[in-house]
Amino acid sequence: MNTRKAVSFLFLAFLFVFQGCGGPSLEKDWNPYDYDLAPTDKVRLCILHPSTGSLNSLIKLKQRGIFGDDSMEIVGVFHGDERTDYQRSLDLVKKNNYDWIKFYPIKASLKKDSLFQKNSLSSEFKKIVLNSDGIIFFGGADIPPSIYGEKTELLTSIRTPVRHWLELSFVFHLLGGYQNESFTPLLESRPDFPVLGICLGEQTLNVGTGGSMVQDIWSEKYGQHFLEDVLAMSEHNWHTNPFSRLHPEKNLFRYNLHPVKLSPEGIFVKQFGLSEQDTPLICSSHHQAVDELGKGMAVCATTMDGRVIEAIQHKKFKNVLGIQFHPEFPILWDPEASFLLRPDDQDPFTPLETLKSHPPSYSFHQKIWTWFEQSIKAYHQNKQKE
């Protein structure tokens, strides 16, 4: 066997062992974390896309006493054909003995043309809802525009299509949508079930229910096509830090802290106890945004000029919330995390101190996690009485 053939043989053997048929088969290494989602007395939160980033955010929130306690277990749900390396997530859990974090890989085939109807994953979605007390959809890459009936713009980056298929179909099964209005969603029988969508998660809630997307905010909403011109805009309309892209060698703050405007009829005013005059700072990291609303969705926060939607909620299912910003980022809760915003800055700023010095920004972030945890635990308690 010559060298080229030997390398090819070893590569194919690796793919067969590591991936198996139809995606990465981690069964040998996954035990005992790959389990069957049987009913439990614990409060169980399922998260989609259990990457190391998502897990580390939840771990830090728990360690700082912001969200989660020993009564709660986390179950990471993903599809076996996803491109994310979940072996890293498993290694993180094993290395640190986080026995409160589990994984539930879904292996049934999923096709793009069957997302918004009963399909091969319908029974899995029902099982997850019946045996959990809440769900988080986390951030990530752009949703393929073909799913919401649009061509793909040049600035749209499609990197994880199978993940989107899974999560969009799951949202449709949870909430229903304009794509198939005769479909009965799972939350019809469990209307208090808590669902939180963060960044891409908010967008997934919207597209999964039949809404659409702004594929690039700066070009579509503000007519800007160059980062140098974005610098002349109000920082309230920066959704990432343009300086960080112009000066990658400086290791600047990648995100942006900017205020949002709260809807007087939205959850933040009606349930969180905030005033419509409050303009809390949020941590923003995105270039797309919700456009036409999905079925049942209502706007509960926007940018200060009202041109970009920053949060949506479901009008019928009261514990369904989507936020375009990132209250889970560890840097927001770390008093030691400091950054420069501009290349000429001399003094770094600390996101945590910035939130605390612009009330009610810090308490706003706390209230999101308090509300969600209370909703999960209340749902769990009511379910135990059934």
Beta strands, then each sheet from edge to edge (+ up, - down):
strand 1: 43-48
strand 2: 72-79
strand 3: 101-106
strand 4: 135-137
strand 5: 195-198
strand 6: 213-214
strand 7: 256-262
strand 8: 281-284
strand 9: 289-290
strand 10: 297-303
strand 11: 309-314
strand 12: 320-323
sheet 1: 3+ 2+ 1+ 4+ 5+ 12+ 11- 10+ 7- 8+
sheet 2: 6+ 9-
end
